[in-house]
Amino acid sequence: MNKIIALFILVIISGCSNSDDYLKQANTEVKKNYPNIEIQKITKIDDKLFEIVIANEIYYLTSDFKHLIAGNVINISTQENLTESSLKKKRLVILKKLDSDNMIIFKPKKVNHVLTVFTDTSCPYCQKLHGEVKDLLKNNIEIRYVLFSRNGNQMDAYKEMVSAWCSDDRKNALEKLYDGQPITEKLDCTNPIIKNFEIASKLSITGTPMTFTETGEIIPGYQSSDKIVQFIENYK
């Protein structure tokens, strides 16, 4: 750890004022000793703190170069969670790049809000959350499912989700899987499941269901439709 901190000190001291220059120099210095570590971004928050992004995770370095901080940083004056604000911006960039053609969408007649849900049909809490979809649709909330095999592409769930995607009626196939019913195996179509796994990694998703609002807020795990509606209202 001391070696890593010393390396960060060298990076910041020798860096230019431009964040892109920080990044280039950081990558050069890090790769000398840690070829598998790459600093993605360095931002100066204020005169006392730098924000550093490594492998989609946020860390902080004090301007005296003595302390490397992992965890949430909160502005006491404004009560803003600076870490969450940065993560939310990063999530929004990723979420906005998602192609709706690579989702299975349950859409109400009138859409007031949109939720993007990373789901695994073998996950009991994903199945339970799907039971709330009818109520969410009644509340004019669109559900966009991103099929995500949380245990990789060697499990039965992966094949089941690919089969659902390749079926003629994706929604119906998905409903059957959530209900524990078998569907015809069909694995010969182009599908987004592997790509979704990569996207989930960028979003630091390790479990399902994981739900994102339009503003980048996270609704983790299973929540009842009432709680989801209330959550959305609180963050409008």
DAZIZI-V675521 format. One record per pair of residues at least 24 apart in sequence whose C-alpha atoms are under 10 Angstrom apart, sorted by the first residue. I is the first residue (numbers start at 1). J is the second residue. D is the distance in whole Angstrom. If there is no record, write none. Layout:
i->[I:I]
j->[J:J]
d->[D:D]
//
This chain:
i->[1:2:3:4:4:4:4:5:5:5:5:5:6:6:7:7:7:8:8:8:8:8:8:9:9:9:9:9:9:9:9:10:12:12:12:12:12:13:13:17:17:18:18:18:19:19:23:23:45:51:51:51:53:53:55:55:55:56:56:56:56:56:56:57:57:57:57:57:58:58:58:58:59:84:84:85:85:87:87:87:88:88:88:88:88:88:89:89:89:90:90:90:91:91:91:91:91:91:91:91:92:92:92:92:92:92:92:93:94:94:94:94:94:95:95:95:95:95:95:95:96:96:97:98:98:98:99:99:100:100:100:101:102:102:102:102:102:102:102:102:102:102:103:103:103:103:103:103:103:103:103:103:104:104:104:104:104:104:104:104:104:104:105:105:105:105:105:105:105:106:106:106:106:106:106:106:106:106:106:107:107:107:107:107:107:107:107:108:108:108:108:108:108:108:108:108:109:109:109:109:109:110:110:110:110:110:110:111:111:111:111:111:111:111:112:112:112:112:112:113:113:113:113:113:113:113:113:113:113:113:113:114:114:114:114:114:114:114:114:114:114:115:115:115:115:115:115:115:115:115:115:115:115:115:115:115:115:116:116:116:116:116:116:116:116:116:116:116:116:117:117:117:117:117:117:117:117:117:117:117:117:117:117:117:118:118:118:118:118:118:118:118:118:118:118:118:118:118:118:118:118:118:119:119:119:119:119:119:119:119:119:119:119:119:119:120:120:120:120:120:120:120:120:120:120:120:120:120:120:120:120:120:121:121:121:121:121:121:121:121:121:121:121:121:121:121:121:121:121:121:122:122:122:122:122:122:122:122:122:122:122:122:122:123:123:123:123:123:123:123:124:124:124:124:124:125:125:125:125:125:126:126:126:126:126:126:127:127:127:127:127:127:127:128:128:128:128:128:128:129:129:129:129:129:129:129:130:130:130:130:130:130:130:131:131:131:131:131:132:132:132:132:132:132:133:133:134:135:135:135:135:136:136:136:136:136:137:139:139:139:140:141:141:141:143:144:144:145:145:145:146:146:146:146:146:146:146:146:147:147:147:147:147:147:147:147:148:148:148:148:148:148:148:148:148:148:148:148:148:149:149:149:149:149:149:149:150:150:150:150:150:150:150:151:151:151:152:152:152:153:153:153:158:158:159:159:159:159:160:160:160:160:161:161:161:161:161:162:162:162:162:162:162:162:162:162:163:163:163:163:164:165:165:165:165:165:166:166]
j->[68:68:33:30:33:34:68:61:65:66:67:68:65:66:32:33:34:39:52:61:65:66:68:61:62:63:64:65:66:67:68:65:42:50:61:63:65:63:65:43:44:42:43:44:43:44:52:53:82:82:83:86:86:87:201:202:204:87:90:201:202:203:204:83:87:202:203:204:83:84:86:87:83:216:217:216:217:203:216:217:203:212:215:216:217:218:215:216:217:202:203:216:202:203:204:212:215:216:217:218:203:212:213:214:215:216:217:216:199:200:202:203:216:199:203:212:213:214:215:216:214:216:199:146:196:199:146:192:144:145:146:192:144:145:146:147:165:191:192:193:195:196:143:144:145:146:147:165:170:192:193:196:143:144:145:146:147:164:165:170:171:174:142:143:144:145:146:170:171:133:134:136:137:141:142:143:144:145:171:133:136:137:140:141:142:143:144:134:136:137:138:139:140:141:142:143:137:138:140:141:142:137:138:139:140:141:142:137:138:139:140:141:142:143:137:139:140:141:142:137:139:140:141:142:143:213:214:229:232:233:236:140:141:142:143:144:212:213:214:215:232:141:142:143:144:145:211:212:213:214:215:216:217:218:219:228:232:142:143:144:145:146:210:211:212:213:214:216:218:143:144:145:146:147:148:208:209:210:211:212:213:218:219:220:144:145:146:147:148:149:150:196:197:199:200:205:207:208:209:210:211:212:144:145:146:147:148:149:150:161:207:208:209:210:211:145:146:147:148:149:150:151:157:158:160:161:177:178:207:208:209:210:147:148:149:150:157:158:160:161:164:174:175:176:177:178:179:180:208:209:149:150:155:156:157:158:160:161:177:178:179:180:208:149:150:157:178:207:208:209:178:180:208:209:222:208:209:221:222:223:178:208:209:210:221:222:175:177:178:179:180:209:222:178:179:209:222:223:224:178:209:221:222:223:224:225:174:175:178:179:209:222:225:175:178:179:224:225:222:223:224:225:226:228:224:225:225:224:225:226:229:224:225:226:228:229:225:225:226:229:229:228:229:232:211:211:212:174:209:211:192:193:196:197:199:200:210:211:174:191:192:193:194:195:196:197:192:193:194:195:196:197:198:199:200:205:207:208:209:193:194:196:197:200:207:208:197:200:205:206:207:208:209:197:206:207:193:194:197:193:194:197:193:194:185:186:187:193:184:185:186:187:185:186:187:191:193:186:187:188:189:190:191:192:193:194:187:188:189:191:191:189:190:191:192:193:190:191]
d->[10:10:9:9:9:9:9:9:8:8:8:7:8:9:10:9:10:10:10:8:8:10:9:9:10:9:9:6:8:10:10:9:9:9:9:9:8:10:9:10:9:9:9:10:6:8:10:10:9:10:9:9:10:10:10:8:9:9:9:9:6:8:7:10:8:9:10:8:7:10:8:8:9:10:9:9:10:9:9:9:10:10:8:5:7:9:9:7:10:9:8:9:9:6:10:9:9:6:9:9:10:9:9:8:7:5:9:9:8:10:8:8:10:9:9:8:10:9:10:8:9:10:10:9:9:9:10:10:8:9:9:9:10:9:7:9:9:8:6:9:10:9:10:6:5:5:7:9:10:8:10:10:8:6:5:7:8:10:8:7:7:9:7:6:5:6:9:10:8:8:9:10:8:9:6:5:6:8:8:10:10:7:8:7:5:6:8:9:9:5:7:8:6:7:6:9:8:9:7:10:9:9:9:9:6:8:9:9:10:9:5:6:6:10:10:8:5:6:8:10:9:7:5:6:9:8:7:10:8:10:10:9:6:5:6:7:9:7:6:10:10:7:6:5:6:8:6:6:5:7:10:10:10:10:9:10:10:8:6:5:6:7:8:6:5:7:8:10:10:7:6:5:6:8:9:9:7:6:4:6:9:10:9:10:9:6:5:6:6:9:9:9:10:10:8:8:9:6:6:5:6:9:10:6:6:5:6:8:8:10:9:6:5:7:9:9:9:6:5:6:7:9:7:8:10:8:10:9:9:6:7:10:8:9:8:10:7:9:8:7:10:8:9:10:6:6:9:9:9:10:9:9:10:9:6:9:9:9:8:8:10:8:10:9:9:9:9:9:7:8:8:10:9:9:9:7:7:7:6:9:8:7:5:9:8:7:9:9:5:7:9:9:9:8:10:10:7:9:9:10:8:8:6:7:7:8:10:9:7:10:10:9:10:10:9:10:9:9:10:9:7:5:9:10:10:8:9:9:6:9:10:9:6:8:8:8:10:9:10:8:10:10:9:10:9:9:10:10:10:9:9:8:7:10:10:9:10:10:10:10:8:6:9:10:7:9:9:6:8:9:6:6:9:9:8:10:10:8:9:7:8:8:7:10:10:9:8:9:9:7:6:7:10:10:9:9:10:8:8:9:7:9:8:9:7:8:7:10:9:7:8:9:9:10:9:9:8:7:6:9:8:9:7:8:7:10:6:8:9:9:10:8:9:7:9:9:8:7]
//
